[in-house]
Amino acid sequence: MFLNFKAPIILSVLLISSCSQFDSNPKQEQISDAEPITGTASMIALYSGNLHFNEDCIIVRPEGEKGIQLAIPKNEVISEVTNNSLVYQGKKYTEGDYIQVSGGVVVNDVSTFKKKHNLSECDGLEVFIPN
């Protein structure tokens, strides 16, 4: 008999925490002149779903789920952001495209993080920082 070790490994990956440096892009300018804010993020190897653009919100939504809001760092992980497309890892994605993004979810005070980085509320979705 072999035990299934996949679940404990996946859970341990999800529980790992790290700090992510976040520099905002022009759409998400930092309000103050203070040092860039460090947000605590839980590590998620991959988040996937369909890409949606809703006003100032960029959302990745797996089928049948609420989804997650993408925060766009200034380090060129995601570039060429427009109202209906973005470039991630050299590939262009538009509304409705399936996308897989690696990074982490902001786990500390999400509403403060959104305010300090001028992110829209986006229906109260959690924030995902791609890396």
Backbone hydrogen bonds, N-H to C=O, Kabsch-Sander energy under -0.5 kcal/mol:
donor,donor_aa,acceptor,acceptor_aa,energy
5,F,3,L,-0.9
9,I,5,F,-1.5
10,I,6,K,-2.7
11,L,7,A,-2.7
12,S,8,P,-2.3
13,V,9,I,-1.9
14,L,10,I,-2.1
15,L,11,L,-1.6
16,I,12,S,-0.8
16,I,13,V,-0.6
18,S,41,A,-2.5
20,S,39,G,-2.4
22,F,37,I,-1.1
23,D,21,Q,-0.5
24,S,22,F,-0.5
25,N,72,I,-0.6
28,Q,25,N,-1.9
29,E,26,P,-0.8
31,I,116,K,-1.0
39,G,20,S,-1.7
39,G,37,I,-0.6
41,A,18,S,-2.8
42,S,105,V,-2.5
43,M,16,I,-2.7
44,I,103,G,-2.3
47,Y,101,V,-2.7
49,G,99,I,-2.0
50,N,61,R,-2.4
51,L,97,D,-2.8
52,H,59,I,-2.8
54,N,52,H,-0.5
54,N,57,C,-2.5
57,C,54,N,-2.3
59,I,52,H,-3.0
59,I,57,C,-0.5
60,V,68,I,-2.4
61,R,50,N,-2.7
61,R,59,I,-0.6
65,E,62,P,-2.2
68,I,60,V,-2.0
69,Q,126,E,-2.9
70,L,58,I,-3.3
71,A,128,F,-2.6
74,K,23,D,-2.1
79,S,87,V,-2.9
82,T,85,S,-2.9
86,L,93,Y,-2.1
87,V,79,S,-3.0
88,Y,86,L,-0.5
88,Y,91,K,-2.6
89,Q,77,V,-1.2
91,K,88,Y,-1.8
93,Y,86,L,-3.2
95,E,84,N,-1.2
96,G,51,L,-3.9
97,D,94,T,-2.5
99,I,49,G,-3.0
101,V,47,Y,-3.3
103,G,44,I,-1.6
104,G,129,I,-1.9
105,V,42,S,-1.6
106,V,127,V,-2.6
107,V,40,T,-2.8
108,N,40,T,-0.9
110,V,108,N,-0.6
113,F,109,D,-2.2
114,K,110,V,-2.6
115,K,111,S,-2.1
116,K,112,T,-2.7
117,H,113,F,-1.4
118,N,115,K,-1.2
119,L,114,K,-3.1
124,G,121,E,-0.8
125,L,121,E,-0.6
125,L,122,C,-1.7
128,F,69,Q,-3.1
129,I,104,G,-3.4
131,N,102,S,-2.4
